Amino acid sequence: MTDSMAAPDSSTLGVSIDLIHLPTQITAEQLRDVYMEVSGTCGYENFTRTPTGARLESSAGAESGVSGVSRVTFGKDRLQFEEQGTGTGTDVLFRRIEEVLRSLRQRVKIPMIVARTRNHRTLIQVPGGGQASAWLSENAFNLDGEDFNAIGRPASLSGLRLQLPPQVQGEAHHLVRIEAWLKDPRSLFIEDVATWRFPLPLDQMEKLGQDLRAAEQVTSVGIPAWIASLAK
């Protein structure tokens, strides 16, 4: 396998996971108690009240070892966990989710998660170098400049979208967006939104961990390998 065919390195910009549950009344005092209990193990340093609940958040460069920002936001019908620019792997993020849910369940009755989404945003260098828009035209669609002549002016492709439907019951549905990144024309921006639309009881956290790791494989292994395979 040549270097241009090898799976390119990826750089994670951020990951967010939404856990949607039935609307539940949670007081600010209960959320502050959660913060006090999990701040040490999860690295959260700040507690902020919001119109729908509260947000726990770390600071960039914190002594906890977090290189970016890690946060969890509590709403009336969902929890959103975010890792921005930290490069945190799924196992570390899943441990934070476990800790927060364990503490929250001691104070509020949330029997199950009714739906889940995982949004993963990464950057990949164009295989073999070059401009991302030109690479997409030539490698993903086999088009060159003359193929756009009928339009009457030069054109190039800015991106593409993929749908990866579940193959077995319980598997996630993936919507993948691949675009030339405006900040660096030599990079491809990839956003993968994975959605699970079936209930998950909170006493089955090991299933949540398995699903998140499977979704990470699509973003960190499957998509980069597919992009590399397109290189001519």
Backbone torsions as a table, in degrees:
resi	resn	phi	psi	omega
1	MET	NA	128.2	179.0
2	THR	-75.4	165.3	179.7
3	ASP	-60.0	-37.5	-178.0
4	SER	-69.1	-18.7	179.8
5	MET	-94.9	-11.3	-179.8
6	ALA	-70.3	148.0	179.3
7	ALA	-58.9	123.1	-176.9
8	PRO	-69.9	154.5	176.6
9	ASP	-67.7	147.3	178.1
10	SER	-119.5	155.4	179.5
11	SER	-130.0	117.1	-177.5
12	THR	-77.2	127.3	174.7
13	LEU	-88.7	-36.4	-179.2
14	GLY	179.0	156.9	177.4
15	VAL	-135.3	136.3	172.8
16	SER	-133.5	142.5	-179.3
17	ILE	-129.3	122.2	177.2
18	ASP	-104.3	125.9	174.4
19	LEU	-111.3	111.9	-174.0
20	ILE	-100.0	130.4	-179.8
21	HIS	-131.5	173.6	176.2
22	LEU	-64.5	145.4	-179.3
23	PRO	-52.8	132.2	-175.6
24	THR	-137.3	139.6	177.6
25	GLN	-83.5	116.6	178.8
26	ILE	-126.2	126.4	-177.3
27	THR	-84.4	159.2	177.8
28	ALA	-63.2	-33.6	179.2
29	GLU	-65.9	-40.5	177.8
30	GLN	-64.4	-40.3	179.8
31	LEU	-69.5	-34.4	175.9
32	ARG	-65.9	-36.4	177.0
33	ASP	-64.9	-39.3	175.7
34	VAL	-60.2	-45.6	179.9
35	TYR	-58.4	-46.2	-178.6
36	MET	-62.4	-33.5	-176.7
37	GLU	-79.4	-36.3	-172.6
38	VAL	-104.0	-6.6	-174.3
39	SER	-58.8	-38.0	-178.9
40	GLY	-68.6	-47.9	-176.8
41	THR	-75.5	-28.9	-176.3
42	CYS	-99.3	-11.1	178.2
43	GLY	81.4	15.1	178.2
44	TYR	-80.0	135.9	-175.5
45	GLU	-117.9	-16.7	-175.3
46	ASN	-128.4	141.2	175.3
47	PHE	-118.6	123.1	-179.0
48	THR	-130.3	127.2	174.8
49	ARG	-75.1	142.5	177.6
50	THR	-124.6	167.3	-179.4
51	PRO	-58.8	-26.5	-178.0
52	THR	-110.4	0.5	-178.3
53	GLY	167.3	-112.3	-178.1
54	ALA	-161.2	165.9	177.5
55	ARG	-133.5	131.7	173.6
56	LEU	-106.7	136.7	-169.9
57	GLU	-149.7	143.6	171.6
58	SER	-92.8	175.5	176.3
59	SER	-116.2	145.8	177.9
60	ALA	-59.6	134.4	178.9
61	GLY	75.5	21.0	-178.8
62	ALA	-67.5	156.5	-179.8
63	GLU	-64.0	-17.0	179.0
64	SER	-67.9	-9.4	179.7
65	GLY	98.3	-0.5	179.3
66	VAL	-75.4	122.5	-177.4
67	SER	-88.7	-11.8	177.7
68	GLY	-129.4	-139.7	179.8
69	VAL	-118.7	131.4	176.8
70	SER	-119.9	133.4	-178.3
71	ARG	-149.9	158.1	169.4
72	VAL	-132.6	132.8	-179.7
73	THR	-115.4	129.0	179.8
74	PHE	-99.7	126.1	173.4
75	GLY	-118.8	-176.7	-179.2
76	LYS	-68.9	-29.0	-176.6
77	ASP	-131.7	15.9	-179.8
78	ARG	-163.9	159.6	169.8
79	LEU	-120.0	134.8	177.0
80	GLN	-121.2	120.9	176.5
81	PHE	-102.3	132.8	-177.2
82	GLU	-132.4	140.4	171.5
83	GLU	-127.2	111.8	-177.3
84	GLN	-108.8	112.6	175.6
85	GLY	65.9	21.7	-176.6
86	THR	-97.3	-22.7	-175.0
87	GLY	69.6	17.8	-178.1
88	THR	-66.6	131.7	178.5
89	GLY	-77.2	169.4	-176.6
90	THR	-62.7	-38.3	-176.7
91	ASP	-63.8	-41.3	178.6
92	VAL	-66.1	-45.5	179.0
93	LEU	-62.8	-40.5	-179.9
94	PHE	-63.6	-36.9	177.9
95	ARG	-64.4	-36.9	175.5
96	ARG	-64.0	-43.2	178.9
97	ILE	-60.0	-45.5	179.3
98	GLU	-59.0	-45.7	-177.8
99	GLU	-63.5	-44.6	-178.5
100	VAL	-66.3	-45.2	179.9
101	LEU	-65.0	-39.2	178.3
102	ARG	-60.5	-45.7	-179.9
103	SER	-67.9	-40.9	-178.4
104	LEU	-65.2	-40.4	-177.7
105	ARG	-66.6	-20.9	176.8
106	GLN	-71.6	-15.8	-174.6
107	ARG	-119.0	-25.3	-175.6
108	VAL	-134.9	142.2	178.6
109	LYS	-86.3	107.3	174.1
110	ILE	-126.1	95.9	-172.3
111	PRO	-70.0	-32.4	-176.3
112	MET	-159.0	162.0	171.7
113	ILE	-95.3	126.4	-175.3
114	VAL	-90.2	-22.5	177.3
115	ALA	-160.0	158.1	-178.3
116	ARG	-143.4	146.6	171.7
117	THR	-135.7	150.3	176.1
118	ARG	-132.5	121.0	179.8
119	ASN	-111.6	118.5	-176.8
120	HIS	-123.0	123.5	-177.3
121	ARG	-118.3	124.6	-177.5
122	THR	-135.1	166.8	172.1
123	LEU	-119.9	142.8	175.7
124	ILE	-133.0	133.6	174.8
125	GLN	-68.5	142.2	178.8
126	VAL	-60.1	126.0	179.4
127	PRO	-57.6	128.0	179.4
128	GLY	78.1	2.1	-179.7
129	GLY	84.1	-176.4	179.8
130	GLY	99.3	-177.5	-178.4
131	GLN	-85.6	138.2	-175.2
132	ALA	-64.2	-43.4	-177.4
133	SER	-64.4	-42.4	178.2
134	ALA	-66.4	-38.3	180.0
135	TRP	-63.4	-42.2	178.7
136	LEU	-62.2	-44.5	-179.3
137	SER	-60.9	-46.5	-172.9
138	GLU	-79.8	-36.3	-173.4
139	ASN	-98.8	-42.0	-178.3
140	ALA	-81.1	-29.8	-175.4
141	PHE	-124.4	-2.9	178.8
142	ASN	55.6	46.0	179.7
143	LEU	-116.8	147.3	171.8
144	ASP	-126.4	-175.8	-174.8
145	GLY	-57.5	-37.8	-178.1
146	GLU	-66.5	-24.8	-179.2
147	ASP	-67.4	-14.5	180.0
148	PHE	-100.9	6.6	-174.8
149	ASN	-58.0	-34.7	-177.1
150	ALA	-63.1	-21.9	178.4
151	ILE	-72.0	-28.8	179.9
152	GLY	94.2	5.9	177.5
153	ARG	-161.9	158.1	-178.3
154	PRO	-60.5	148.3	179.4
155	ALA	-150.5	159.3	174.5
156	SER	-147.9	162.5	-179.9
157	LEU	-87.0	136.3	178.7
158	SER	-98.2	-17.1	179.5
159	GLY	173.1	-175.9	179.0
160	LEU	-151.1	164.1	178.4
161	ARG	-128.2	142.0	178.0
162	LEU	-122.7	146.4	168.6
163	GLN	-116.3	128.7	177.8
164	LEU	-117.5	90.6	-177.9
165	PRO	-70.4	154.8	178.2
166	PRO	-63.5	142.6	179.9
167	GLN	-99.9	-20.9	177.6
168	VAL	-134.0	159.8	-178.8
169	GLN	-61.7	132.6	178.6
170	GLY	92.2	-8.5	180.0
171	GLU	-77.6	155.8	-178.1
172	ALA	-76.3	152.8	169.0
173	HIS	-98.0	125.4	-176.5
174	HIS	-107.8	133.4	168.5
175	LEU	-114.3	117.1	-172.8
176	VAL	-114.5	129.1	176.8
177	ARG	-115.2	126.2	179.6
178	ILE	-123.9	119.6	-174.3
179	GLU	-139.9	155.9	168.6
180	ALA	-66.3	132.0	-176.6
181	TRP	-86.8	122.4	-173.9
182	LEU	-63.5	-31.2	-177.6
183	LYS	-73.0	-22.7	179.2
184	ASP	-148.9	101.9	-175.3
185	PRO	-64.6	-6.4	177.9
186	ARG	-94.5	2.8	-176.9
187	SER	-117.1	150.2	173.2
188	LEU	-105.3	129.1	174.7
189	PHE	-92.0	130.4	-179.0
190	ILE	-124.8	127.4	174.8
191	GLU	-123.8	123.7	179.0
192	ASP	-117.7	119.4	176.4
193	VAL	-108.5	109.8	178.4
194	ALA	-100.1	134.8	-176.7
195	THR	-129.7	132.8	173.0
196	TRP	-116.3	123.6	-176.0
197	ARG	-115.9	52.1	173.8
198	PHE	-142.3	149.3	-175.7
199	PRO	-64.2	149.3	176.8
200	LEU	-134.5	108.4	176.4
201	PRO	-60.8	144.5	-176.1
202	LEU	-73.7	-5.4	173.0
203	ASP	-91.1	11.6	177.9
204	GLN	-122.1	48.8	-177.3
205	MET	-65.2	-26.7	178.6
206	GLU	-62.7	-30.4	177.1
207	LYS	-67.7	-39.9	177.1
208	LEU	-60.4	-44.5	178.5
209	GLY	-61.0	-42.3	178.6
210	GLN	-62.3	-43.1	-178.8
211	ASP	-65.4	-41.5	-179.7
212	LEU	-66.3	-39.0	178.5
213	ARG	-67.7	-37.1	177.5
214	ALA	-65.3	-40.0	178.3
215	ALA	-66.5	-37.1	178.5
216	GLU	-63.1	-34.4	178.5
217	GLN	-61.7	-36.3	178.7
218	VAL	-63.2	-45.0	-175.7
219	THR	-75.4	-45.1	-171.2
220	SER	-90.0	-18.4	-177.6
221	VAL	-121.1	-56.7	-172.7
222	GLY	-63.6	-51.8	-177.2
223	ILE	-66.3	-47.7	176.9
224	PRO	-58.9	-38.4	178.7
225	ALA	-65.9	-38.2	178.6
226	TRP	-66.1	-42.7	178.2
227	ILE	-61.4	-43.1	179.2
228	ALA	-62.8	-34.3	-178.1
229	SER	-69.8	-17.9	-179.8
230	LEU	-80.5	-18.8	-174.9
231	ALA	-62.6	129.9	-178.3
232	LYS	-87.2	NA	NA
